[in-house]
Amino acid sequence: MKELEYLNIINKTLGDASFLGDDCAYLKEFDLCITQDSLIEGVHFLLETTDAYTLAQKAVNVNLSDLAAAGAKPLYITISLSFPQSIDNSFIENFYKGIETAVSKYGVKVAGGDLTGADKFFISICAIGKKYNNVNVSRRNAKAGDIIVLTGPHGSSAGGLKLLLQGKKEPKTLINKHLLPSARVEESELIMQCAFECKLKNIAMTDSSDGLGDALYKLSTGCGYLFDIDFESIPADEELKQTFPDEWKELLMWGGEDFELVFCIDKFAFEKLDKTKFFKIGTVSNKPITKEIAQKIEQKFENKIFKHF
């Protein structure tokens, strides 16, 4: 939980930490959402298992996923790169070809950035978007009785990573989901449209960048209620089950980098959503999370949540 420790220090040190805590900060005076994510060689990717073109697309999609989780339409990105001298011109050219492919897909503009030297390859992208409507989105907005929903299967990306680290190239479905995840921008717009049409003021949403278990943990502690989850209803690729028969459940909950949306929404609104794109996995209970329960959850999850340090 080192990241949580650092975040607690930051929150206590800053004079105003009111913008922190969600996937994006909403700047009300400009009506914009802003987010920033970094990908570090050796922590988030290995140059031995990916290429510049694919890596660039993943770097963009990771940031656009945060905008999707905030209910915002992506508009602009800035890109900062730090890299060693071993990186040559063709690598940078292919990297920016990947950037162009990604931004063209989502209608996003590159608005600047920075280039510096470093010992390893380091990517930091800032993404800016505009909310689809005035429905408030936050991890803290879930309420008792809400339906807990996913946009797709989990565990596939972690399965793909395990295969790559083992030097394997099949099954491609799992490997591709790790190397090139999609940002659920279209699904985000549908969720926000549904919430608006159902006259909801608030919904709770995040993405599963650090694992489904982590996303559910953040949403649950954010609203202060326990979640009732039906594990059997969580979608998973059949190839994941077949390839990792003894591990797929652990990968599904804690693998990370699936970048699906995880959200809690009123039952009436959920009934309006397309059930081929949105999957109910449980409900928000009316049981509050006590301090004792919170400590037990943190102890149980400490060695499972993805560690950025």
Buried (B, 14 or more C-beta within 10 A) or exposed (E): BEEEEEBEEEEEEEEEEEEEBBBBBBEEEEEBBBBBBBBBBEEBBEBEBBEBBBBBBBBBBBBBBBBBBBBBBBBBBBBBBBBEEEBEEEBBEBBBBBBBBBBEBBEBEBEEBEEEEBEEBBBBBBBBBBBBEEBBBBBBBBBBEBBBBBBBBBBBBBBBBBBBEEEEEEBEBBBBBBBBBBBBBEBBBBBBBBBBEBEBEBBBBBBBBBBBBBBBBBBBBBBBBBBEBEEEEBBBBEBBBEBBEEBBBBBBBBBBBBBBBBBBBBEEBBEBBEEEBBBBBBBBBEEEBEEEEBEEBBEEBEEBBBEEE
